Amino acid sequence: MSTAVLHDHPPTNTGISHTKLAMWLFLGSECLLFGGLISTYLLYKTQGNGGIIPADIFDIPFTSISSFVLLMSSLTMVLALSSVTRGDMHRGKAWLVVTALLGGVFIGGQVYEFTSFYREGLGYTTNPASSAFYTLTGFHGVHVSLGIVMLMSLFVAAHQGKLKPENAETVEIVGLYWHFVDIVWIFIFTVIYLIPVE
Amino acid sequence: MTEPVTETLTETHSDDHHHPSDWEYIKVALILAAITGVEVFTYFESVLNWGAFLVPGLLFMMVIKFWLVARMFMHLKADGAILSQFFGGGLALATGVYIATLLSFNFFG
């Protein structure tokens, strides 16, 4: 059974709120940003200047776990939206915090990965492959971190009673951003980590 | 003669659409988790040797996950087609531009 959703907003030509439309436009443009970063990595992934490249030291089991954590945070995000839409603010706040925590676990994993790579001798400027790798995954990490800030802002607003079921669209828009970050990682995990470098 | 404008800026409209239920979300998440599990198994060649099907298989699973998240979690299935067009437009533009870039660098051999 599906859940009926009613979001109030001023009249628009499309029938869709301007903020939601703007977020989708923004996400469309973000495809170009990440497309550029992914292409750059693909072009430089084997250019290690005779040294190690990121693919030599990937820890796939570890990255798989952090990928799974980020994937499940998308579930908790939609459960948060569903709860807020129903007016169950207590559960909505709980799911928002769980989503932020899962995002925090993912970022923690990325910090661990970067640190271990650095200890293996792979710095940001070691070679073109490492620069492209850190730039791509670092940009993604910044996006996740911004998402955590947005989630915590929603939690604080809900805690102060400023977030109500009528403005559940705000949660939906933050959710769109969060799911997009997840989608980008789905792409990165397959193309960068799982497809072997020849 | 044009119709008089009856709407005022103080009026509000509602997006009346149906989002999936919590149970549907959980089912989608289970499917995503299962696909991720299969993806990870491809890393361990001793479990199953995919041979020439490895890269197409991984890309296929990636597209399925991408599609499920966009359609179910981002509600593209329930929301208006214009949103799919906005996002799809950006995605198609990015794909075209960067495949052209990779081709120009002889990335595909």
Interface residues (C-beta under 8 A of the other chain):
Chain A: M1 S2 T3 A4 V5 L6 H7 D8 H9 P10 P11 T12 T14 G15 I16 S17 K20 L21 W24 L25 L27 G28 S29 E30 C31 L32 F34 G35 G36 I38 S39 L42 L43 I60 P61 S64 S67 F68 L71 M72 S74 L75 M77 V78 L79 L81 S82 T85 E169 E172 G175 L176 H179 F180 D182 I183 I186 F187 F189 T190 V191 L194 I195 P196
Chain B: E7 L9 E11 T12 H13 S14 D15 D16 H17 H18 H19 P20 S21 D22 E24 Y25 I26 V28 A29 L32 A33 T36 E39 V40 T42 Y43 L54 V55 L58 L59 M61 M62 K65 F66 V69 A70 F73 M74 H75 A78 D79 G80 I82 L83 F86 F87 G89 G90 L91 L93 A94 T95 V97 Y98 T101 L102 F105 F107
